[in-house]
Structure formats: C-alpha cells, structure tokens
Amino acid sequence: MKKHLFRHLGYTAAMAVVFAACTPEKATVQTPIKADANSAFFSAFADSLEKGLDKTQYGYSIAIYSGSKLVLNRSAGQRSKAVDAEGAQPFTNTTRIHIASLSKTITAITALELLQEKGISLSDSVYKYLPAQWSMTASFKTITFHQLLTHTSGLRNADGSSNNTDLNTYKSLKAMAAREIDSSKSYCYQNANFGLLRIALPVINGLALTGNEAQDDNNTQQAYELLVQQHVFDKSGIANAQCEWQPGYALLYDYPYTGRRGYNAGNLTGRAGGLGWYLTANELGKVLSKLSNPGDESILTNNWKDSLLQKGYGCFSTATTKGDAYWHDGIWHWMPQGQVPQGMRSLWIKLPYQDMTVVLLVNALREQNNAPAFPVEHTGIVSYVVSAFNAALKKPS
C-alpha cells in the first residue's frame, strides 16, 4: 500500500513548545546498480550523505545495513560542546540520542509481536485494555489496534485540530478518551495513537491496573519500557535502552550554531510510545534491519514483517521504479519565543537495493519560515537521503 502522508505541526506563540512530528516527502529512487559493486556503492552512498552535513557545527551518525549485516558506519561532529557541562565531546557511533518518532516503529513491532502472542486481533477494540475508571465516549470505544497503528483512529488534538501538539501524558490521554472522535476516521498523525499503546500493551501483557491514577500512570510507564526491552531490544542485542536522557547522550543544538548550551530532551517515559527512546544509529539498525532479513524471525514472523511494511504500522512508504522504500522520520525541538529552534532530526529507511536499511541521526535543526527544519538547506531528511542514494547509483562501478 503506497502512502504519501502529510502531518501538521502546531506552535504556541506565547510559550516554548516541545513536540515530535514528521513531514513525509515524496521521493523517486533511481534504478539500482548491479550487486557486484556493493562495497564501492555503500561507500559512495555514505560519501554522498556526508557531503552536505556540517560536522563543524553539529554531530551526526550514519549506519548502513545490508540484510542484517552492518556494512558501513560514519559519524562526525560533537554530541556536546565546550559551553556544556561535559565540555566538547565527539558524536560517535556509540552516541545515543532521542530518536523521536522513530519510536513509533519500535512500538509497532512490540505491539504486533505481543498481539500475536496473546491471540488478539488487530481489529479488536483498544478500550478494553485501558483503565476501567476512565470516562470513554461510545465513539472512542470503537478505536481498534489497526487504527492506532495507522493514525486512522479519529483522535485529534486537544483543541480539536489536526495539530500534533498534545502532551501525550496519561492525563491528556484520559481527557482524549472522554471526547468524541472524528467519525470519518480519516488519517491524522497523532502521537496519542501510540501513547495509548504505552498504556494498553502492558495491560495485555498482564499488568493489573489498581484504579489509582498516579500509580497506574507510573506502572504502565515502567512496564512499557520493560516490555519493549524484552520483546525487541534484548532480541536485538541491545542492553539497557532508555526513555530518559543520561550523561553521555547527545545534546541538541541550533544551526547555524549560536553558542547556546545544548538542549537536553530529558525524561520522556511519561510520554513514550510515539516518541521517547534514546538509541544509537547502530542500535536502531540492529532492530530495523531484521525487517529485511527473512532468516531472522526473532522479533516478528515474516508475515508480520510484511504486514508492518505493507499496511504502514509505524512506518510510511514511497513508490519507486524498483519497488517501495519504507521509512519513518522524526523531529524533536525546543523553540522558546523569539529564539531559533534547538533540536534533532532522525530517519530510518529501507531502500529497494540489497535489502538496505539506513539510519541517519543529526543533533541540530535550522529555522525555516519560523519552523524547525533539517539543517541542510532547501531539503528535508527523506529527500536528502534519497538524493544521496541516487547520486551513489550514478557513480561508475
């Protein structure tokens, strides 16, 4: 199923706003080269990726997988600067950063695996696994797992708009359940869809809710982290993944750099599901490259992998001349009134050549039309990576 989806970003002029959202972009992938030039191709692709990135101003990391094999790593720049508490430190392939909306793919993988394990259909209603004391409208009770995973639940922002600025906390999700949903259930990108999974999945896995709101909020947060660790990260060789910033993780900056201290995205456990995870490019690649390896069904069966990609569970697709490219991007920023944004951009993309999975993480944003944007001017992160791919394809083998 080919999708070209557009999401809306909202801003509040009177206060600083922090949120995660993405802007899908159309991109055309050219005909791949022959497989006998793999090594040269991967290097040329990475060279093209690095060509437009400014390592003197910010940090980045690139991981390229072919099937489940890591074939190339690149990293440069700084994860923290001289003005920060840790001083100037390099951004390396072991640097974790908030991956923002790439967390949705991680949550989707967890959901598909758990629902299969428990024998629950994607067409089942979600409300049965939410706190019983919540006041829920009849229309809210019609929401299914499939609809949450594809942003077709009918959920809207707290102000009724399609803006994606809801805080995604237990309290805000509870308030959302008490409102009528959009009866058309047309596509609308909302972090809340995956925030509800943060609460529902632990209950499906056996967590007993107490009826005490504060306790249930905390318990579902911790249980969600543990569930994803056990069902996804442990099986991918990733230890101690976090939804909270730790010393040594990347800070976030503006571009061009103005000399401000880096922004720390902090503890996002209470908003996790559609955002929140801190990972390295290699760690993301370890998980997502499994979607390209039919010999590895450790986290999802091949049928479920196909469902995730083809139905757009926590990902999007772009039609190309040689098949579909599957991807999800992420953005996270801090934009105080009157100042330029500090933030990050992230992308994973499965390209239709040699079962490639590519991860790009960048710890800076620039301002474009009073909005945060990918630091490379006049392009978005998806278009940038696909353009680099096309440039590599043109190089002689």
VOGU-3710 file (C-alpha; in Angstrom, 3 decimals, decimal comma):
1> mkkhlfrhlg> 0,000/0,000/0,000  1,641/3,197/-1,183  1,235/6,204/1,034  2,140/9,855/0,748  1,099/11,255/4,085  1,256/14,765/5,434  1,296/15,802/9,030  0,671/19,127/10,634  2,873/20,872/13,156  1,400/23,299/15,638
11> ytaamavvfa> 3,035/26,088/17,555  2,085/28,165/20,590  3,356/31,718/20,272  3,239/32,630/23,930  5,394/29,812/25,244  8,155/27,414/24,333  6,846/24,313/22,654  8,412/20,885/22,590  6,933/18,183/20,384  7,702/15,388/17,991
21> actpekatvq> 6,325/15,150/14,462  7,426/14,357/10,943  6,944/15,607/7,428  6,755/12,784/4,887  8,163/13,634/1,485  7,762/12,200/-1,986  10,978/10,901/-3,479  11,859/8,918/-6,588  14,558/6,265/-6,314  16,507/5,550/-9,492
31> tpikadansa> 17,275/2,107/-10,900  19,792/0,295/-8,628  23,221/-0,707/-9,885  24,345/-4,312/-10,183  25,097/-6,171/-6,961  28,767/-6,802/-7,851  29,714/-3,258/-6,819  28,258/-3,399/-3,321  31,273/-2,230/-1,360  32,003/0,704/-3,654
41> ffsafadsle> 28,328/1,597/-3,739  27,937/1,692/0,042  30,999/3,930/0,358  29,771/6,225/-2,408  26,367/6,426/-0,750  27,889/7,333/2,618  30,129/9,907/0,923  27,060/11,482/-0,667  25,278/11,525/2,687  28,187/13,233/4,415
51> kgldktqygy> 28,782/15,762/1,647  26,028/18,133/2,789  26,346/17,593/6,551  28,273/20,215/8,516  30,425/18,363/11,040  31,934/21,642/12,240  28,554/22,764/13,585  26,749/19,631/14,799  27,075/15,893/15,244  25,664/13,008/13,263
61> siaiysgskl> 25,795/9,251/12,901  25,063/7,023/9,917  24,519/3,258/9,923  24,032/1,259/6,726  22,880/-2,351/6,904  22,533/-4,881/4,101  20,157/-7,523/5,338  21,139/-7,963/8,981  24,814/-7,096/8,357  26,235/-3,714/9,315
71> vlnrsagqrs> 28,234/-2,787/6,219  29,188/0,809/6,959  29,320/3,353/9,776  30,057/7,057/9,646  29,966/9,656/12,411  31,393/13,131/12,964  30,933/16,368/14,854  30,086/16,803/18,519  27,451/15,420/20,876  28,216/18,223/23,343
81> kavdaegaqp> 30,089/21,497/23,040  32,622/23,444/25,075  29,887/25,525/26,770  28,152/22,397/28,105  28,799/20,638/31,415  30,619/17,725/29,741  32,640/20,019/27,506  33,314/19,308/23,850  32,734/15,599/23,186  32,604/13,744/19,856
91> ftnttrihia> 29,442/12,308/18,332  30,353/8,665/17,671  28,602/5,506/16,549  28,005/4,696/20,231  26,296/8,023/20,987  22,656/7,712/21,967  20,192/10,455/21,046  16,445/10,885/21,341  15,112/9,246/18,175  11,714/10,996/18,442
101> slsktitait> 9,039/9,493/16,162  11,205/6,575/15,104  9,954/5,248/18,442  6,637/4,580/16,698  8,193/1,817/14,622  9,660/0,273/17,775  6,251/0,396/19,487  4,554/-1,035/16,396  6,939/-4,013/16,330  6,263/-4,612/20,031
111> alellqekgi> 2,506/-4,380/19,516  2,425/-6,818/16,603  4,559/-9,348/18,440  2,520/-9,114/21,649  -0,885/-9,208/19,952  0,180/-12,312/18,037  1,472/-13,925/21,224  -1,778/-13,222/23,098  -4,085/-14,110/20,209  -5,588/-10,630/19,966
121> slsdsvykyl> -6,774/-9,346/16,595  -5,705/-6,007/15,172  -9,412/-5,326/14,653  -10,089/-5,710/18,380  -11,130/-2,629/20,375  -8,416/-0,989/22,458  -10,606/0,428/25,244  -10,834/-2,977/26,964  -7,167/-2,661/27,885  -7,346/0,894/29,243
131> paqwsmtasf> -8,189/2,000/32,815  -11,768/0,998/33,614  -12,412/4,197/35,574  -11,771/6,395/32,535  -14,859/8,072/31,141  -14,938/6,974/27,490  -17,307/8,079/24,762  -19,038/5,475/22,626  -17,101/6,678/19,590  -13,769/6,359/21,417
141> ktitfhqllt> -14,628/2,744/22,238  -14,738/1,926/18,514  -10,989/2,516/18,096  -9,039/-0,600/17,094  -5,366/-1,517/17,271  -5,126/-1,288/13,482  -6,444/2,264/13,613  -3,977/3,350/16,298  -1,065/1,874/14,352  -2,109/3,659/11,136
151> htsglrnadg> -3,278/7,012/12,601  -6,852/6,354/11,434  -8,427/6,259/14,903  -10,258/9,580/14,648  -8,226/11,040/17,512  -7,487/14,743/17,248  -5,527/17,333/19,208  -6,967/18,688/22,466  -8,279/21,748/20,598  -9,995/19,535/18,026
161> ssnntdlnty> -7,487/20,358/15,306  -5,141/18,069/13,415  -2,132/19,696/15,113  0,146/17,204/16,822  0,908/19,197/19,979  -0,960/17,168/22,602  1,339/16,297/25,500  0,626/12,556/25,211  0,640/12,095/29,002  -1,624/9,753/30,972
171> kslkamaare> -3,749/12,764/31,951  -4,103/14,064/28,395  -4,889/10,580/27,036  -7,594/10,187/29,667  -9,096/13,512/28,595  -8,959/12,413/24,962  -10,946/9,263/25,781  -13,775/11,431/27,128  -14,113/13,378/23,858  -15,918/12,371/20,695
181> idssksycyq> -13,581/11,283/17,922  -13,718/12,323/14,276  -16,343/9,968/12,881  -14,698/9,865/9,449  -11,580/8,310/10,994  -9,562/9,868/8,208  -5,792/9,813/8,501  -4,446/12,242/11,101  -0,939/11,909/12,516  -1,190/11,999/16,319
191> nanfgllria> 1,346/10,893/18,913  -1,629/9,978/21,105  -2,307/6,910/18,957  0,944/5,385/20,135  0,642/6,916/23,602  -2,462/4,798/24,153  -0,410/1,739/23,227  2,017/2,650/26,020  -0,867/2,029/28,432  -2,690/-0,814/26,657
201> lpvinglalt> 0,259/-3,089/25,831  1,398/-3,609/29,449  -2,198/-4,472/30,409  -2,359/-7,022/27,593  0,897/-8,436/28,910  -0,636/-8,998/32,348  -0,182/-5,737/34,269  -3,032/-5,291/36,747  -4,273/-1,714/36,997  -5,020/-0,509/40,523
211> gneaqddnnt> -7,500/2,292/39,881  -5,064/4,737/41,466  -4,314/7,150/38,626  -0,815/8,178/39,707  0,204/4,607/40,426  -1,221/3,269/37,175  0,493/6,037/35,225  3,866/5,163/36,741  3,333/1,404/36,491  2,367/1,486/32,813
221> qqayellvqq> 5,380/3,671/32,014  7,790/1,245/33,649  6,016/-1,812/32,241  6,097/-0,370/28,716  9,863/0,164/28,915  10,401/-3,362/30,233  8,078/-4,870/27,627  9,906/-3,243/24,713  13,272/-4,165/26,215  12,291/-7,832/26,497
231> hvfdksgian> 10,359/-8,190/23,240  12,548/-6,098/20,939  15,836/-4,818/22,343  17,021/-7,953/24,156  16,369/-9,966/20,989  18,433/-7,457/19,027  21,423/-7,461/21,373  20,679/-4,013/22,809  21,109/-3,608/26,557  19,500/-1,089/28,872
241> aqcewqpgya> 17,648/1,085/26,359  16,260/4,246/27,929  13,458/6,781/27,553  15,396/9,222/29,721  18,477/11,262/28,843  21,688/10,119/30,508  25,170/11,699/30,695  26,998/10,805/27,504  23,887/11,067/25,339  23,736/13,750/22,642
251> llydypytgr> 22,556/17,265/23,371  20,572/19,199/20,761  21,568/22,450/19,035  20,587/25,166/16,606  22,134/25,596/13,177  23,982/27,744/12,380  25,261/27,333/15,914  24,733/30,472/18,027  26,780/29,476/21,073  23,878/28,381/23,279
261> rgynagnltg> 24,197/25,399/25,589  22,789/22,178/24,224  19,174/21,228/24,898  18,562/18,078/26,934  15,282/16,382/25,958  15,107/14,840/29,446  12,848/12,103/30,802  10,215/11,148/28,224  8,964/7,959/29,867  5,627/9,582/30,695
271> ragglgwylt> 5,084/10,495/27,044  6,597/7,426/25,404  5,108/5,205/22,729  5,140/7,568/19,791  8,412/9,115/20,957  10,846/8,792/23,836  13,552/6,220/23,079  17,249/7,112/23,164  19,291/4,882/20,846  22,364/4,905/18,624
281> anelgkvlsk> 22,205/4,610/14,838  23,707/1,120/15,095  21,124/0,051/17,672  18,260/1,248/15,509  19,792/-0,555/12,568  20,056/-3,792/14,550  16,298/-3,749/15,140  15,053/-2,430/11,821  17,381/-4,497/9,630  15,524/-7,552/10,939
291> lsnpgdesil> 12,608/-6,413/8,778  14,831/-7,088/5,746  16,120/-10,493/6,815  13,718/-13,398/6,117  16,066/-15,710/8,020  15,562/-13,793/11,268  12,104/-14,092/12,821  13,261/-13,357/16,357  11,042/-10,309/16,807  8,435/-10,756/14,065
301> tnnwkdsllq> 7,477/-13,541/11,696  7,975/-12,786/8,024  4,212/-12,457/7,575  4,065/-9,841/10,334  7,049/-8,009/8,865  5,186/-7,797/5,561  2,063/-6,571/7,359  4,017/-3,876/9,200  5,520/-2,543/5,984  2,611/-3,013/3,595
311> kgygcfstat> -0,074/-1,696/5,953  2,011/1,115/7,361  2,140/0,078/11,016  4,531/2,650/12,444  6,004/3,465/9,043  5,318/5,008/5,644  6,088/4,034/2,075  7,138/5,811/-1,086  6,721/4,269/-4,535  9,880/3,893/-6,611
321> tkgdaywhdg> 10,698/2,486/-10,028  12,087/-0,664/-8,382  9,599/-1,094/-5,551  8,687/0,639/-2,338  11,011/2,398/0,081  9,743/2,135/3,678  10,642/4,687/6,328  9,830/6,845/9,301  11,387/10,144/10,249  11,471/12,082/13,494
331> iwhwmpqgqv> 11,905/15,602/14,778  12,213/16,968/18,308  12,849/20,533/19,268  12,816/23,306/21,816  11,773/26,679/20,421  11,419/29,443/23,005  9,600/32,515/21,784  11,940/34,813/19,925  14,709/32,227/19,557  15,708/29,795/16,854
341> pqgmrslwik> 14,978/26,106/17,498  17,356/23,627/19,059  16,635/20,038/18,177  17,330/16,909/16,177  16,272/15,037/13,065  16,191/11,265/12,580  15,359/8,787/9,832  15,328/5,079/9,148  14,653/3,989/5,601  14,535/0,584/3,911
351> lpyqdmtvvl> 15,703/1,082/0,336  14,953/-1,288/-2,577  18,540/-2,347/-3,175  20,464/-5,153/-1,433  17,916/-5,138/1,416  19,389/-1,867/2,652  18,373/-0,281/5,934  19,834/3,162/6,562  19,723/5,197/9,780  20,691/8,876/9,968
361> lvnalreqnn> 20,712/10,822/13,261  21,559/14,552/13,447  21,637/16,686/16,625  20,746/20,113/15,216  17,955/21,980/13,436  17,819/25,201/11,480  14,926/27,643/11,228  12,929/27,834/8,019  9,815/30,009/7,746  9,608/30,268/11,548
371> apafpvehtg> 9,621/26,485/11,879  12,293/23,894/12,738  13,855/22,125/9,770  16,584/19,678/8,742  19,924/21,540/8,886  20,710/21,031/5,191  19,077/23,961/3,403  16,263/23,502/0,886  15,678/19,824/1,588  14,036/17,506/4,091
381> ivsyvvsafn> 15,734/14,490/5,612  13,911/11,914/3,459  14,641/13,752/0,214  18,224/14,283/1,333  18,888/10,584/1,905  17,161/9,514/-1,303  19,130/12,126/-3,266  22,356/10,743/-1,793  21,213/7,267/-2,784  20,543/8,426/-6,339
391> aalkkps> 23,929/10,136/-6,516  25,656/6,913/-5,469  23,754/4,964/-8,108  25,118/7,243/-10,822  28,737/6,592/-9,909  30,500/4,037/-12,143  31,060/0,613/-10,602
//
